[in-house]
C-alpha cells in the first residue's frame, strides 16, 4: 500500500469468447471496487461490459 493513500481501487477483467462459423465475439467485463482504507468501507462499485465482433 502507498503511504498517505485514503482509498484503494481493486478490480478484475474477464473475457468470454463465442465463435460461430467465421465470426468471433469477445465480451470483456470489468469489475471495480473503491474502498476507504481507514474504515474498510466500500464507497463505490462499478462494472462495465464491452463486446467486440471479430471476423476470422
N, C-alpha and C positions, 0 to 999 in steps of 0.2 A: 504494500500500500504506500501511497505517496504521503509525505508529511504535509499536514495542513489541508488535506482534502476533506470536504464536507460530504461528498456523495461518491458513490461508485456505480458505474454503468456496466452491467453484465448482460450477456445475451448469447444467442445461438443462431446459426444459419443452417437450414436444412434444404435439401433439394430432392424433388421427386421427378423421375424421368418416365414418360409414357411414349411408346413408339407404336406407330401403325403405318404399314407399308413404307413409303419413303418420307414420312413426316415424323418429326420427333417434337414433343412438348416437354419443356423443363419448367417446373414450378419451384420457385425459391420462396421459403418462408423465413422471415427474420423476426425473432422474438427478443425484446429488450426489457430490462428492468432497472430502474434507478432507485438506489437505496441510500437513505441517510445513514452515514457511518456511525454517528454518535448514538442514535436511537434504534438502529437496525430496522426502521420503518420503511416499507416500500412506498415511495411517494409517487411513482409513475410506472405504468406498464404499457407497452405498446407492441403491436405486431403488424406485419405487412406481408402480403403475398404478391409476388411478381411472376407472371407466366410469360415464357418466351417460346415461340414456334420456330423450329429449325428444320430446314429441308436438307435431306441427306444427298 
